[in-house]
């Protein structure tokens, strides 16, 4: 059983954030991680990849106080993360290290119309006002169950239970608004980001997107984050959103990204791949297919803005990539998004502190110190 709260799409965020801090007693996050994935567009990874990404995610959670957001259902990536939370909790209790490692916060944000017991929840609770308990019990329905190993749940009341796309889009809208209000609360408390208290660069609580497979809605989410200059880490996997974005990034950079290469090679191939990845979505609908293709190309356009990089592609099939090192890839994404190539001392100092705090000394040496030979950092 887990505590949960039912909210509307227009719930006052100030009220919700106050509730999270007051009733759930959550710590102020130093980072927020949005796991961008979909139970509808997900092919199970092999056992080795699952174990590696679980280890990698929990390592990040140990190193910094963070909130992890998922879609919260008991399948696909939400289940993988829930299982990781169980193992991490057992490990912390066995080593008596729960207090020293900080509180695990994994929040599922789910439309209640997608749950087998959504109507029962409506009868038992009202938005934000009361903390209630949900029991996971009626397996076997075609709808979804909550993953009971998430630490907290937010259930979004659906205005139209038949509109799945609107329901899941509302999840990301709530996430975005929540992030903004957490920032406001942080500034009110003058808490800052402990690893960059001297830095003028990191003005907000960092949010990182982690794309693992996913469908058309997840492509929308990635594009939104990139436009807002939030870094996104893409775990490359053939097909689905992560594979298509990774492919477009790789091909788009060939030949310097010339318009001829884009028009003659990338666009036709990407259109074909979109059709293969999402046949139901694109079936007999050329307009939808082309719009989705162009959104993917727009992600590539916003991947690099000026001298900052906001999209990091991680290819697990490469012998040089180990998903257990997810911490390193998230760190790289953060540093590349928040530190320019001609970074100020404040930017470099912040990145160096973060690297050392996350025990990524090799990263600090190669990516931060080596390019600055002869330069002092205060």
C-alpha positions, 0 to 999 in steps of 0.5 A: 500500500502507498500514499496517494493524492488525486488531482485535477489537471488545473489543481493549484500547484502551490497547494500541491507542492505545499502538500508534498512538503508538509504531508509527505515530508519530501526533501527539496530536490536538487534534481528532478528526473523525468522517465519518458517511456510508455507501457504501450510502446515498450519491448522488454529489454534483456535481463542484463540491460534491465539489471544495469539500468536499475543499478545505474538509476539507483546510483544516481538516486544515492548521490543526490536528493532527487525526485524521479517521475514515471508513468506509475503503472505496473508494467514496462519501465515503471515496473523496472524502476519499482523493482529497483526501489525494492532492492535499494530499500532492502540494501539500505536497511541491511547496511543501516544507511537509509538516513545517510543516503537521503530519501528515495522519492519515486513518484508515479503520475497516472490518469485514474481512468487508466486504472482498474479501480479508478472509480473506487478512488474517486469515491474515496478521496478528493484533490489534495485535501486528504492523504489516503491509502490505495490497496493494489488488489484486482489483477487481471483487468485489461486496464493497468495496476499501479506499481506498489513499489513507487514511494508516492502516487499522483492520480490525475482525474480525467475529464474524458476517460475515453481520451487516452492521449489527453490523459497522458499528455496531462501527466507531462503538463502537471510535471512541468508545472510542478517543476516550476513551483518547486523552483519557486519554493526553493527560491523562497527558502533561499536554499539554492543548489548546494553544489553550486551555491557560488554559481550564477549559472544554475538558477533552477532545480535541474530537470533531466529527461530520460527517454527509453523507447516510447511513442508519439507522445514521448516525442512531444515530451522530448521536444518540449524539454529541449525547447525549454533547454532541459537536457534529455538522455536518450537510451537508444533502442531500435524502433520506437521514439528513442530509436527514431530520435537517435537515428535522426541525430546520427544521420542529421550530423552526417555531411555537416547536416546539409539540406541536400542530405536531409531532404534526399536521405534522412527525411525519406528513411525517417518517414519509413521508420516512423511508419514501421514503428507506429503502424496503428498511429500512422495507418492511412494517415500521411499527415500524421506520419509527416507531422511526427517525422518533422517533430523528430527532426525538430528534436535534432534542431534543438539538440544543440543550441549555441555552444550548449548541448541538450540531447545525449544519445547513449547506445547500449549496443556499443562495447564502450557503453555500460548502463550501470554508468547511467550516472556518468551520462546524466552528468555529461548531459547536465554539464553540456547543457549548463556549461558553455564551451567558453564557460566562466569560472563559475560554470566550470567550478559548478561542473567540477564540484558536481563531478567530484561529488558524484565520484566521477573523477575521470570525467572531471579530468577528461571533460573539464580539466584537460581542455583548461590546461594552464587555467586556474579555477576558483 
